[in-house]
Amino acid sequence: MVAPKPGEIYIEFFQIGQQVKAVAVDATTGVEVTVFGPASVSQHDLQNLAVRKLQMRLRQLGHS
């Protein structure tokens, strides 16, 4: 198994009715965050929000 690159983030999208759930996972630490938005919002916008939330959570946990 290949080790993840530092800063690598996995993103998954799930449509749930009229909402989309975006999950961002830091590949190195396994820290995961979730955001929701309306289905009318672009995946790019939800991805950016999820990545920013993940970065904030990593800082809170002491991972730079």
C-alpha positions as CSV (number, residue, x, y, z in Angstrom):
1,M,0.0,0.0,0.0
2,V,1.3,3.4,-0.9
3,A,1.5,6.1,1.8
4,P,-0.7,9.2,1.1
5,K,1.0,12.4,0.1
6,P,1.0,15.1,2.8
7,G,-2.0,17.4,2.3
8,E,-3.9,14.8,0.2
9,I,-7.6,15.1,0.7
10,Y,-10.3,12.7,-0.4
11,I,-13.7,14.2,-1.4
12,E,-17.0,12.3,-1.8
13,F,-20.4,13.6,-2.8
14,F,-23.8,12.0,-2.0
15,Q,-27.1,13.4,-3.1
16,I,-29.8,13.0,-0.5
17,G,-33.1,14.2,-1.8
18,Q,-32.8,17.9,-2.5
19,Q,-29.4,18.2,-0.6
20,V,-25.9,17.1,-1.4
21,K,-23.6,15.8,1.3
22,A,-19.8,16.5,0.8
23,V,-17.3,14.5,2.9
24,A,-13.7,15.6,3.1
25,V,-11.1,13.2,4.6
26,D,-7.4,14.0,5.3
27,A,-5.5,11.1,3.9
28,T,-2.7,11.3,6.4
29,T,-4.7,11.7,9.6
30,G,-8.0,10.2,8.7
31,V,-9.8,13.3,10.1
32,E,-13.2,13.6,8.4
33,V,-15.7,16.5,8.1
34,T,-19.1,16.7,6.4
35,V,-21.0,19.7,4.9
36,F,-24.4,19.8,3.3
37,G,-25.8,22.1,0.7
38,P,-28.7,22.4,-1.7
39,A,-28.5,20.3,-4.8
40,S,-28.5,23.5,-6.9
41,V,-25.0,24.5,-5.5
42,S,-22.0,23.4,-7.6
43,Q,-19.8,20.5,-6.4
44,H,-16.9,22.9,-6.7
45,D,-18.4,25.3,-4.1
46,L,-19.2,22.4,-1.8
47,Q,-15.8,21.0,-2.2
48,N,-14.2,24.3,-1.3
49,L,-16.4,24.6,1.8
50,A,-15.5,21.1,2.9
51,V,-11.8,21.6,2.4
52,R,-11.8,24.8,4.4
53,K,-13.8,23.1,7.2
54,L,-11.3,20.2,7.2
55,Q,-8.3,22.6,7.3
56,M,-9.9,24.4,10.3
57,R,-10.6,21.1,12.0
58,L,-7.0,20.0,11.5
59,R,-5.7,23.3,13.0
60,Q,-8.0,22.7,16.0
61,L,-6.6,19.3,16.5
62,G,-3.0,20.6,16.2
63,H,-2.3,19.2,12.7
64,S,-0.9,21.9,10.6
